[in-house]
Amino acid sequence: MVCIGSLNVDLVFQVDRMPVSGESVTGRGLERHLGGKGLNQALAAARAGSAVALVGAVGDDDGGTWMLGELAAAGVDSSGVARVGGPSGTALIEVDATGANRIVVIPGANDSVTADFAQEQVRRLAPAAVALAPLEVPPAAILSAMRAAKAAGMTTILNPAPVPAEGIPDGLLEICDIVIPNEHEATSITGIDVVDVDTAITAGRALMDAGAGSAIVTLGARGAAWVTREGSGHVPTYAVKAIDTVAAGDAFCGNLAAALADGVDWAHALQRACAGGALATTVAGASPSLPRLSEVNALIATGEVT
């Protein structure tokens, strides 16, 4: 499969509680992790057993060198990752005692991914079963890449995160077989206040009315609601002790894409995605939290974290 998206150096620290405006609090445990939605989703899919290629860009700094080395060690094909002048993307992540987080992203090299480059790399990496893309690089690049993926016969999956200030690019939903927003993103895109499973299904239908082939709205601890041409439903998640929700959505998307790329049926793919997302909340940090397929299967089998 091919993933198109961002690569960031994540700088993560813990606080007892989030500061209010103008307040200073003491943090602890500063750590550096791989991050960026594109990298996270590619790594999640690779750990779920899929062969993955990543398309994006890093800077010519130490962070870029480090990320490329880590991707190689993880078995992710980074031949589609450009090396450009300037800093790599960086994310500053604060996590409180409840596991909630706040994130500030400095795009850096991610903003240099062009429509022509993304299209060229997707065409070069075809054939592949699935193309997966979040929206943390310029939307024009994602639109171009997904058009190329669709033309090559790939199943196209869009995670519209973050939702651009100007909205979803015209024509993007129409070329996406599956769109996976969380409840907040679904509300932003459709204008429907997603507060429960029923309103999530309503938002999913609105996304399909706007052109998407199908929709999955993730609901955190409440699992996920899905809508296809054949029907709709809800998949519960797993009860775990959450300590950090960073990358839970990326784990969901990566596991779903890997399962579909491997020919897994829709129901079991959703089950694997929910298990992957739940497991990601039990470990601090983005890349360290992304589970392996054996862990996902064990949670599905036993309902318990091993």
N, C-alpha and C positions, 0 to 999 in steps of 0.2 A: 504494500500500500504506500501511498504518497501523502505526506503531511506538509501543508504550506502554512508558514507562520513565523512567529517571533522566537528569538533566542535571547534570554536575559541572564545576567548574573544576579542572583537573588541574595540580598543582604538581609538576614532575618534576625530579629531580636524579640525578646519577651518582655512584657510589662504586666503588672498586676491588674491594671485597668487602663483604658485609653485616656489620654489627657484631653481636657476640654480646651477651648481656644485660650491662648495666652498662658497655659499652665505647663510647667516642666515636671516630668516624672522620671524616675530612675528605671532604666532598662537593664537587661542582663542577657548573657548568652549570645553574643553576636556571632553568627555563622554565615558561611558562604555556600550557596547551593546552586545547581543548575536550575534555570527557570525560564519563563516565557511560555505562553500558551502553546505555541507551535512545538517547541522543544518538549514540554511536558507531555503533550498528547502523543508525540512521536515515541517518546521513551515509554509511556504507559502501554502503547500498542506493542512495542518491542518486548517488554517484559511479559505481555500477555501472549507471546509466542508468534507474533507476526513479523514478517520481513518488512522493514520500514525504511523509506528514504525521506529526507527532510529538505525542504526548499526554504531559504531565507537568507539572512546576512548577519555577519558579525564584524566587529571593528578590527583594526590592526593592533589592538592593545593586548595586554596580558590576559584579560578576560576572554577575548576571542580565541586566543591560543588554548586556553584552559578548556573552554566549552568544546572546541573541535576535538581535543584529545579525549575528553570524557565521552563524547558521542561515539568515537571510534571504539573505545573500550566497551561500550554498551552494545556494539554491533549495529548501530544506526548508520546508514549510508548518508554521509554529509557532503557528497560530491555536488549537491545542488545548493550548498550554502556558500554565498559569495563572501570574500574578504575585502572589506572596503576601508578607506582611510577614516580615522576618527574613533571615538569610543564605541564599545558594544552597548547594547541595551542593558539597563540596570533597573532593578526593582528594590525598593525599600519596604520591608514588610514588618509590621508590628503585630504581635499576637498577644491577646490578653489571657487571663487565667481561665476563662471559659472556653478558649479555643477560637473565639471570634478574631477576625483580622481586619486590618486596614492596610492598603497597598498604594504606594506612589510609584508609577512607572516612568522612567526616562527612556524614550524609545531608542535613541542613539542610532546604530546601524540599521535597525529595523525599518526606519523611515526611508531607507535607500532602496528597498525592494520595489522594482518597477514592474509595470504590467508586462512589458516585453520579456524581461528576465524570467518572471514567474511562468509565463506561457511557454517559453523555450525550455525551461527545466522540466515542466510537467510532460511536455511532448517527448523529451529525451528519455524520461524515466518510464514512459508507457512501454508495454502494457502493464497495468496493475489493476487489482480488483476494486480498490476503494481509494478515493481522494478525500482527505479530511482537512478542514480549514477553520480556524478561529479568525477573529477580525482584529488582530493586534499588529498587523502590517497595513500599509495603505490599501483601502478598499478596492481601488482600481486594480491592484495586483491580484487580489483574491478573485475578483470578477473574471479577469483574464485567465487565471489559472484554472478556475472551475469550468470555464467554457472549454478549455483545452481538455480537461479531464472528462467532461461530458462527451465531447467529440470522440474521445478515445474509448468510450464505452465503460468508463468507471462508474461505480456507485458514488455519487457526490454527497458529502455530509458537511453541513455548515453548522458551526457553533458560533452564533452571532454575539461574541463577547470579545471586547466590550462593544456595545451598540454605538456606532459612530454618531457624533452630534448632529450630522446632517441626515441621519437615518440609513437604512439598508440601501445599498446602491440599486438603482433601477435595473431590473433584469436578473438580479442575483437569485432571488427566491425561485424563479421559474426554472433554473437549471440545477436546483438542489433536490436530490431525491429524499433527503432527510434533513430537517432543521432541528437543532437541539439548543433552545434557550433555557436559562433558568427562569424562575417565576418572575424575577424583576425585569429581566430582558424581554420576556414575553409581554409583560405589561407595557414596557416602553415601546415595543414594536407595534402592538395591536391596539393599545389604548384600553384593553380589558384589564380590570383589577383582578389579578390572579391571587386568590386567597385560599383556595382549596382545590381538590381534585376536579370538581365539576367546572370551576372557572378556568382551570388549566386546560381541560378538554375543549372548552369554548374557545380559548385563545389558540389552541392547536388547530381547530377548524378554521379560524380566521387566517392563520398562516397558510393553510392549504388553499383557502379562497384567494389568497394573494399570489399563489403560484407554486408553493412548495409541494413536493410529492407526498410527504408525510411529516409529522411533527412529534417530538418528544419534549415535554416540558418537565425539567427536573425540579423537585420540590424539597431538596435537602433531606431532612430526617423523615419526611413523608413519602419518600420514594420518587416515582416519576409517573406522569400521565402521558399516554400516547394516543395518536390519532392516525389512522391510515384510510385508504379508500374502502377497506373492508370493514372497518369498525373502530372502536376506541376502547381504552381500558386503563387500568392502574396497576403498577408494579410496586409492591412495598419494598422498603430497603431493610437493612439488617440492624439490629440493636447493638451498637458498639459504644465504647467510651470515647467520645470525641475530645481530642486535645488541640487540634489545629485543622481548620477547614481549608487551608491553602491547598489548591490543586485537586480538590475533590471532584470538581466538575471536569477537570482535564482527565482524571482517572476514569470517570464515567465515559467520556467521549472516546478515549483511547481504547478502552476495553470493548465498547460497543463496536467500534470500527474494526478492531482486530477479529472479533467474533464473526462479523459479517464477511470480512475478507476471507476467513477460513471456512465459510459455507455453513456457519451455525444458523439454526432457525431463529426467527424473530423473537419468540418468547424466551428462549435460552440466552440469546444475545442481550436482551434487556436485563435478565437475571444476572448475568456476568457483569454488566455495566453497573448495576446497583451495588453489587458486592464489591467491585473495584472502587467505586466512589466511597462506600462506607469504610473500607479498609484504609483509604488515604487519610481519613480524619483521625486515625489512631496513632499516627506518627508525625512528629514535627517536621516542617519544611516541605518544599514542593517535590523535588526529585526523590528525596529519601522516602517519601510516603507512598510512592507509586508501587502497587503490589505486583508480585509475580503471579502467573497463572495458577501455580500450585496453591498459593494462598487464597486466591479467589475461589478455586474449586473446593478447597477445604471449608471455607465459610459457607458456601452454598450447601455442602453436604451436611455440615454439623450445626450451622447457625452460630458458631463460636469462632472467635479469633484465635488462631493457633500461635 
